[in-house]
Amino acid sequence: MRHLDRKVKTLLRKPYKGGGTMWPTAEIRWWWQADAMPALRDWVLRGVSPIREFRTDLYLADSQQTDIGIKRRAGGAVEVKMLSGLPDISLPPAMSGQAETWVKAESVALPLNDENTIAVGKERLSRVLGFADGGWQEAGGQDEVEEGLAIEYTMVEAQGSKWTTIAFEAFGSDDPVRLLQAGITLFGAWPKEVAGPHLIGGYPLWLSELARGSRR
């Protein structure tokens, strides 16, 4: 079982002075070591035309670090995320997972270079569902809604290995865990033919596994 690192708890108590904004999210993410998984893709998209992105992000990677993530998005802004909790949520019987709450900050002046970093290529297919007046509505992006759920299916390549990841991320709410639970309930279980994931957790956990593998 994962526990919050003492350093993370200390950081979360300090005011942010990076010149940008901070926001909380709740997320659940799964990883499969596979190039593509059409059944999962179709389950996420459900016939909706997705928001499609191709990009390479640079991530700080450390074999012992699973609670703090630092990335430079496609050569642009740096984003820092800190794990703030491991809440319980209800999942369909066929699925296992661990929800995570994060605090994110952007526009942080942190230099990232090739040392201790991993370049991660992504083909990302995503949807955004806005939540208002007790109901869900498809949106063209997170900037179009005050609160909602981002759902993604992403094919990832790093250090010569290929992975597929899906995630649900609730944003904009004072209670993102409640919103995440509502989204999971809306989607239900993934298809029966989908095998269990190789890894459950956010990018920092996955990156720590890659970093350990590169040192063997």
Secondary structure, 3 states (H helix, E strand, C coil): CCCCCHHHHHHHCCCCCCCCCEEEEEEEEEEECCCCCHHHHHHHHCCCCCEEEEEEEEEECCCCCCCEEEEEHHHCCEEEEEEEECCCCCCCCCCCCCCEEEEEEECCCCCCCCCCEEEEEEEEEEEEEEEECCEEEEECCHHHCCCEEEEEEEEEEECCEEEEEEEEEEECCCCHHHHHHHHHHHHCCCCCCCCCCCEECCHHHHHHHHHHHHCC
